[in-house]
Amino acid sequence: MKAIHPSDEDLRATILAAFAADTRIASADLRVGVLNGVAHLAGAAASLKVRETAEELVKNVGGLRGVVNRIEAPGAPSPARRIDLIEKENET
């Protein structure tokens, strides 16, 4: 049986809800888009830790294929066009 994948809109809503619920990043100025199952993060964070926390939260959302983290933060690498693919456990 083929797995049903959530829509990009559903994935974006799930990510936004996770961001709003997490006090570590709720006040950060972050934007989220999802295209073809890949989350694109942008905006500005006060610290590298906030940037990393946002990415980790997104990687825990089921149904995503990857993450592009373009969040600006002090000490963060230059925003790249690299896509970090999310490894999946065996899907049946």
TALINWO-V163095 format. One line per field, one symbol per residue. ss: DSSP state (2 for helix, 1 for strand, 0 for the rest). phi: phi as a letter, one per 40 degrees, with the letter a starting at -180 (. if undefined). burial: I if it has 16 or more other ideal C-beta (glycine too) atoms within 10 Angstrom, else O. A space follows every 10 residues. Layout:
BEGIN
ss: ???
phi: ???
burial: ???
END
This chain:
BEGIN
ss: 0000000222 2222222222 2000000011 1111100111 1111000222 2222222220 0000011111 1100000000 0001100000 00
phi: .ccccccdcc cccccccccc ccccbdcccb bbbbbfgbcb bahbbcaccc cccdccdccc ccgccabbbb ccadgccddb ccbccccbcd bb
burial: OOOOOIOIOO IIOIIOOIIO OOOOIOOIOI OIOIOOOIII IOOOIOOOOI IIIIIOIIOO IOIIOIIIII IOIOOIOOOO OOOOOIOOOO OO
END
